[in-house]
Amino acid sequence: MKKTSDQSFRDSISTVDKEGKRAWIYPKKPSGKYFRRREIVSYLLLAFLFAAPFIKVNGNQFLLFNVIDRKFNFFGFPFWPQDFHLVVISIIIGVVFVSLFTVAFGRIFCGWICPQTIFMEMVFRRIEYWVEGDRGAQIRLDKQKWNAEKIRKRILKWSIFFIISFLIANIFLAYIQGSDKVLSMVKDGPGEHLGTLIALLIFTAVFYFVFTWFREQVCVIACPYGRLQSVLLDDKSVVVAYDHVRGEGENGRAKFKKNQDRGAQGFGDCIDCKQCVNVCPTGIDIRNGTQLECVNCTACIDECDHMMRSVNLPEGLIRYASESEISENKKFRFTPRMKGYTAVLGVLIAILVGMLFLRSDVEAKILRVPGQLFEHKGENISNVYTFKIVNKTIKDFDDVQFKLIKPDGEIKVVGNNNITVPKEGMAQGTLFIEINQYLLDKDKTKVEIEIYSDGKLVDKT
């Protein structure tokens, strides 16, 4: 079998057949050293995902993304809408980091860290193997008529899938509304929170649809990251790659024959067993080169190594390697492009760290009421202002006082002078600033105000 230059496989995706219909993927159950490493990484990440909403740091939820109340916690540090610039920089850092990682190591994020892959391959697919069996058994079950065995297995699988989807939806709700609120709603019962229950069921249906039917289509069709590979990868990027130089030889691939001298006949080490295709969760043939469907899950590496050992050939026919390493035998090196990404990433991280150190726990805004004219009060000029004090900490600020630093004058708070700013809350109101008219020598005078709580300076504006 000679090497072919046929590239027609690039005209369509692996999950669609020639008639445009869904080509269902039945991946073989993976095993091997890389799969065991992925299992460890995946279950650690799953444990973190399920535990993070219930971990508290100084009374703050470890991770919280409460878009409704505009409250966010990252690693126990609370962030408010006033800190949105920090969130933006963090997102930019994440994008640059993923870009750098992709330039260097391809789509390794998808195979090892992405929640979609972890849930699909390490949770739902494992349950499917347990209920329906491996690749061959699943194919036979699909072709089988709807008898008692098929109905029993399908109902069992779908029921477990629904329960896990409902659990995932609850975890995501804990990230959005907070674990304390979710636990309180569970204690109250669904009848007390029908709106939340309906939202939970909608999200459960989405997760159930994704992991029961849509599956690898998320990676192939919906996720834009796969298409970004075409602009991020180059021949220096380390990806899951087939060593076509060794695998094809001079005369291409050939089936394995006992006592055959493959080298003398010009055949490569690839025995064309197609096990790398059968084990692939997106149904591609890695021997065709890098494709957008490949999520770098390493299943083909483990399967190929197993087959190479079985026929007494060296492992590594499919491995982590760059095109330069395979074609030109050049080892991985840090290219100028990677150095550029690294420099940008370092600058952004330095900026973020600096902003975090400069970030205050209390933020006060005092603004003059628009359209309101000043008043004469004896020898003083009086202007009316509104104030808003945001408390980003988990402790109350009592007996909040304002002190006019420059110029000399007096601050009078409208209403209750005993201002309290609750934890993770805010206080707002109105105040008057009175300054002697002889101290005002310009049309506009800048005032400096300090805010104290129990005699301790907490902010100035």
C-alpha positions in Angstrom: 0.0 0.0 0.0 1.7 3.1 -1.2 1.6 6.5 0.4 -1.2 8.6 -1.1 -1.5 12.4 -1.5 -5.3 12.2 -1.4 -6.5 15.1 0.7 -10.2 14.7 0.2 -10.7 13.9 3.9 -10.2 17.6 4.5 -13.3 18.5 2.5 -15.6 17.2 5.3 -15.6 16.6 9.0 -15.3 13.1 10.5 -18.7 13.1 12.1 -20.6 13.6 8.9 -20.9 10.9 6.2 -21.0 11.4 2.4 -24.8 11.9 2.5 -24.5 14.7 5.0 -25.9 12.6 7.9 -24.5 12.2 11.4 -21.8 9.6 11.4 -22.0 8.2 14.9 -18.6 7.6 16.6 -18.0 4.3 18.6 -14.5 4.8 20.1 -12.7 1.8 21.5 -12.1 1.9 25.2 -8.6 3.4 25.6 -5.9 2.1 27.8 -2.2 2.8 28.3 0.3 5.0 30.1 -1.1 8.3 28.7 -4.6 7.3 29.5 -3.7 6.5 33.1 -2.1 10.0 33.4 -5.1 11.6 31.9 -7.3 9.8 34.4 -5.3 11.2 37.3 -5.4 14.7 35.9 -9.1 14.5 35.0 -10.3 13.1 38.4 -8.2 15.8 40.3 -9.9 18.5 38.1 -13.3 17.0 38.6 -12.7 16.9 42.4 -11.7 20.6 42.3 -14.7 21.5 40.1 -17.2 19.9 42.5 -15.4 21.1 45.7 -14.5 24.7 44.7 -18.0 26.2 45.4 -18.0 24.8 48.9 -14.5 26.0 49.8 -14.3 29.2 51.8 -11.3 31.5 52.2 -11.7 34.2 54.9 -15.5 33.6 54.6 -15.5 34.1 50.8 -16.5 31.3 48.4 -13.3 30.1 46.6 -14.8 30.7 43.1 -18.0 32.6 42.5 -19.4 34.1 39.3 -22.6 35.8 40.4 -23.5 37.7 37.3 -27.0 38.5 38.7 -25.7 40.4 41.8 -22.4 41.3 40.1 -20.3 39.6 42.7 -17.2 37.6 41.7 -14.7 35.7 43.8 -11.4 34.4 42.4 -9.4 32.1 44.7 -11.2 33.7 47.7 -10.6 37.3 46.7 -13.9 39.3 46.1 -14.2 41.4 43.0 -16.9 43.9 42.3 -18.0 45.8 39.1 -15.6 48.5 40.1 -12.8 45.9 39.7 -14.0 44.9 36.2 -10.7 46.2 34.6 -8.9 43.5 36.6 -11.3 40.8 35.2 -10.7 42.1 31.7 -6.9 41.9 32.1 -7.2 38.4 33.6 -9.3 37.3 30.6 -6.6 38.7 28.2 -3.9 36.9 30.2 -5.9 33.7 29.8 -6.2 34.2 26.0 -2.5 34.9 25.6 -1.6 32.0 27.8 -3.8 29.6 25.8 -2.3 31.0 22.5 1.2 30.5 23.8 0.4 27.0 25.0 -1.2 26.2 21.6 1.7 27.6 19.6 4.1 25.4 21.6 2.0 22.2 22.3 -1.0 22.3 20.1 -4.5 21.5 21.3 -3.3 19.7 24.4 -5.7 21.9 26.6 -8.6 20.1 24.9 -7.4 16.6 25.6 -6.2 17.1 29.2 -8.0 20.0 30.8 -11.2 21.0 28.9 -14.4 20.2 31.0 -16.2 19.0 27.8 -13.5 16.3 27.2 -13.2 15.3 30.8 -16.9 14.9 31.4 -17.4 13.1 28.0 -14.4 10.7 28.2 -13.9 10.2 31.9 -17.5 10.2 33.1 -20.2 9.6 30.5 -18.2 7.4 28.2 -17.0 5.3 31.1 -20.6 4.7 32.1 -21.5 3.8 28.6 -18.7 1.2 28.5 -20.0 -0.2 31.8 -23.6 -0.5 30.6 -23.2 -1.3 26.9 -19.7 -2.7 26.6 -16.8 -1.8 24.3 -16.9 -0.6 20.7 -18.0 -3.8 19.1 -20.8 -4.4 21.7 -22.1 -0.9 21.2 -22.2 -1.3 17.5 -24.1 -4.5 17.8 -26.5 -3.0 20.3 -27.3 -0.1 18.0 -28.2 -2.5 15.2 -30.1 -4.8 17.5 -33.9 -4.6 17.6 -35.6 -3.0 20.5 -35.9 -6.1 22.7 -35.8 -6.3 26.5 -32.0 -6.2 26.7 -31.7 -3.1 24.6 -34.5 -1.3 26.4 -33.1 -2.1 29.8 -29.6 -1.0 28.9 -30.7 2.2 27.2 -33.0 3.2 30.0 -30.3 2.5 32.6 -27.7 4.5 30.7 -30.1 7.5 30.0 -31.3 7.6 33.6 -27.7 7.7 34.9 -26.8 10.4 32.3 -29.8 12.5 33.5 -28.9 12.2 37.2 -25.3 13.3 36.5 -26.5 16.1 34.2 -28.8 17.3 37.0 -25.9 17.2 39.5 -23.6 19.2 37.1 -26.4 21.8 36.7 -26.5 22.1 40.5 -22.8 22.6 40.7 -22.9 25.3 38.1 -25.7 27.0 40.0 -23.5 27.0 43.1 -20.8 28.8 41.1 -23.4 31.4 39.9 -25.6 32.0 43.0 -23.3 30.7 45.7 -23.1 27.4 47.5 -24.8 28.7 50.7 -27.9 29.7 48.7 -28.0 26.4 46.8 -27.8 24.4 50.0 -30.5 26.6 51.5 -32.8 26.0 48.5 -32.1 22.2 48.8 -33.1 22.4 52.5 -36.3 24.4 51.7 -37.4 22.0 49.0 -38.2 22.6 45.3 -41.7 23.9 46.0 -40.2 27.0 47.6 -38.1 27.8 44.5 -40.0 26.8 41.4 -38.3 29.4 39.2 -34.8 28.1 40.2 -36.0 24.5 39.7 -37.2 25.3 36.1 -33.8 26.9 35.3 -32.0 23.9 36.7 -34.1 21.5 34.6 -33.3 23.6 31.5 -29.6 23.5 32.2 -29.9 19.8 32.9 -31.5 19.3 29.5 -28.7 21.2 27.9 -26.0 19.1 29.6 -28.0 15.9 28.9 -28.3 16.8 25.2 -24.6 17.6 24.9 -23.3 14.4 26.5 -26.0 12.0 25.2 -26.3 13.1 21.6 -24.1 16.1 20.6 -20.9 14.8 22.1 -17.8 15.3 20.0 -19.7 17.7 17.8 -19.0 20.3 20.5 -15.3 20.0 19.8 -15.7 19.6 16.0 -18.5 22.1 15.2 -19.3 24.4 18.2 -15.9 25.1 19.7 -13.9 27.9 17.9 -10.7 26.8 19.5 -10.2 24.0 16.9 -10.3 26.4 14.1 -7.9 28.7 15.8 -5.3 26.0 15.5 -4.9 26.8 11.8 -3.5 30.3 12.6 -1.7 29.3 15.8 0.1 26.1 14.9 3.2 25.8 12.7 5.7 23.1 11.9 7.5 23.8 15.2 4.4 23.1 17.4 4.5 19.8 19.3 1.3 17.9 18.7 0.0 14.3 18.7 1.6 13.3 15.3 2.1 10.2 13.2 5.7 9.7 12.1 5.0 9.3 8.4 8.7 9.0 7.6 9.0 5.9 9.7 5.5 4.7 9.2 5.3 4.9 5.4 8.8 3.9 4.4 9.6 3.8 0.7 6.6 1.7 -0.4 3.9 2.8 2.1 2.1 0.8 4.7 1.5 -2.9 4.7 -0.4 -5.4 6.9 1.8 -7.3 9.4 3.1 -10.7 8.3 5.1 -13.0 10.5 8.8 -13.4 9.7 8.5 -10.6 7.1 11.5 -8.4 6.6 9.6 -5.1 6.2 12.7 -3.0 5.8 14.1 -5.0 3.0 10.8 -4.7 1.1 10.6 -1.0 1.7 7.5 -1.0 3.9 7.1 1.3 6.8 6.4 0.3 10.4 2.6 1.1 10.1 0.8 -2.2 9.9 -2.4 -0.5 8.8 -4.4 -2.0 11.7 -6.6 1.1 12.0 -6.7 0.8 15.8 -5.7 4.4 16.0 -8.9 5.3 14.1 -11.1 3.0 16.2 -9.9 4.4 19.5 -10.2 8.1 18.4 -13.1 9.9 20.2 -13.6 12.2 17.2 -13.3 9.4 14.5 -10.3 10.8 12.6 -7.3 9.0 11.1 -4.2 10.7 12.7 -2.1 9.3 9.9 -3.6 12.0 7.6 -1.8 14.7 9.7 -3.0 17.4 12.0 -6.8 18.0 11.7 -9.1 20.4 13.5 -11.0 17.4 15.0 -8.0 16.2 16.9 -8.2 17.1 20.6 -4.7 15.7 21.5 -6.3 13.1 23.8 -3.3 10.6 23.2 -5.7 7.6 22.8 -4.1 6.9 19.5 -0.6 7.0 21.0 -1.5 4.4 23.6 -3.2 2.1 21.1 -0.4 2.4 18.5 2.3 1.7 21.2 0.3 -1.4 22.2 0.2 -2.7 18.6 3.9 -1.9 18.1 4.8 -4.0 21.1 2.5 -6.8 19.8 4.5 -7.1 16.6 7.9 -6.4 18.1 8.4 -3.0 16.5 9.6 0.2 18.3 7.1 2.3 20.1 6.5 6.0 19.2 5.1 5.7 15.7 2.5 8.1 17.0 3.8 10.4 19.6 4.1 14.0 20.8 6.3 15.6 18.1 6.5 18.5 15.7 6.5 18.3 11.9 10.1 19.6 12.0 11.2 16.8 14.3 9.6 14.1 12.1 10.6 15.5 8.7 14.0 17.1 9.5 14.8 15.4 12.9 14.9 18.8 14.6 14.3 18.8 18.3 11.8 21.2 19.9 13.1 24.7 20.6 11.7 28.0 21.9 11.0 30.0 18.7 11.0 33.8 18.4 7.2 33.6 18.1 6.9 31.8 21.4 9.3 34.2 23.0 7.1 37.1 21.9 4.0 35.5 23.4 6.0 34.9 26.6 7.1 38.5 26.8 3.6 39.8 26.3 2.3 37.3 28.9 4.9 38.4 31.4 4.1 42.1 31.0 0.4 41.5 31.4 0.9 39.4 34.6 3.1 42.1 36.0 0.4 44.7 35.4 -2.2 42.5 37.0 -0.1 41.8 40.1 0.6 45.6 40.4 -3.1 46.4 40.2 -4.0 43.7 42.7 -1.6 45.3 45.2 -3.0 48.8 44.6 -6.6 47.5 44.8 -8.4 48.9 47.9 -10.9 46.9 50.1 -13.2 50.0 50.2 -14.0 52.2 47.3 -15.8 55.5 47.8 -17.2 57.8 45.1 -18.3 61.3 46.0 -19.9 63.2 43.1 -21.5 66.6 42.9 -25.2 66.5 42.1 -25.6 67.5 38.4 -27.6 70.6 37.6 -27.7 71.7 41.3 -26.5 75.3 41.9 -24.4 76.3 44.9 -25.9 78.2 47.8 -24.8 81.0 50.1 -24.9 80.2 53.8 -23.5 83.2 55.5 -19.9 83.5 54.4 -19.8 79.9 53.2 -20.5 78.4 49.8 -22.5 75.1 50.0 -22.7 72.4 47.4 -24.7 69.2 47.5 -23.0 65.8 46.7 -24.0 62.2 46.6 -21.7 59.5 48.0 -21.5 55.7 47.5 -19.2 53.5 49.6 -18.6 49.9 48.5 -17.3 47.4 51.1 -15.4 44.6 49.3 -14.5 42.8 52.5 -16.4 40.3 54.8 -16.6 42.6 57.8 -18.8 45.6 58.5 -17.5 49.1 58.6 -19.1 51.0 61.5 -19.2 54.7 62.4 -18.1 55.9 59.0 -17.0 59.5 59.0 -16.0 62.0 56.3 -13.2 64.5 56.8 -12.5 67.4 54.5 -8.7 67.7 54.1 -8.4 70.4 51.5 -9.5 73.2 51.5 -10.7 74.0 55.0 -14.4 73.5 55.4 -17.1 71.4 56.8 -19.0 68.2 55.7 -22.6 67.7 56.8 -24.3 64.3 56.1 -28.0 64.4 55.4 -29.9 62.2 57.7 -28.3 59.7 60.0 -24.7 60.6 60.8 -23.9 57.1 62.0 -23.2 55.4 58.7 -22.6 51.7 58.5 -21.4 49.9 55.4 -22.3 46.2 55.6 -19.9 43.4 54.5 -19.9 42.8 50.8 -22.4 45.7 50.5 -22.6 49.4 50.1 -23.9 52.6 51.6 -25.1 55.7 49.8 -26.5 59.0 50.6 -26.2 62.8 50.3 -23.9 65.3 52.0 -23.2 69.0 51.9 -19.7 70.6 51.7 -19.5 74.1 53.0 -16.3 76.2 52.3 -15.7 79.8 53.2 -16.1 81.9 50.0 -12.8 83.7 50.6 -10.9 80.4 50.2 -12.4 79.9 46.7 -10.2 81.9 44.3 -11.1 79.9 41.2 -14.3 78.9 39.3 -13.5 75.2 40.2 -11.8 74.1 43.3 -10.6 70.5 43.9 -11.6 69.1 47.3 -9.9 66.2 49.0 -11.9 64.0 51.4 -10.8 61.1 53.6 -13.2 58.4 54.8 -12.7 56.8 58.3 -14.2 53.8 60.0 -13.9 53.7 63.8 -11.1 56.3 63.5 -9.2 54.3 60.9 -8.6 55.6 57.4 -10.2 53.3 54.8 -10.2 55.4 51.6 -9.7 58.9 50.2 -11.1 60.7 47.2 
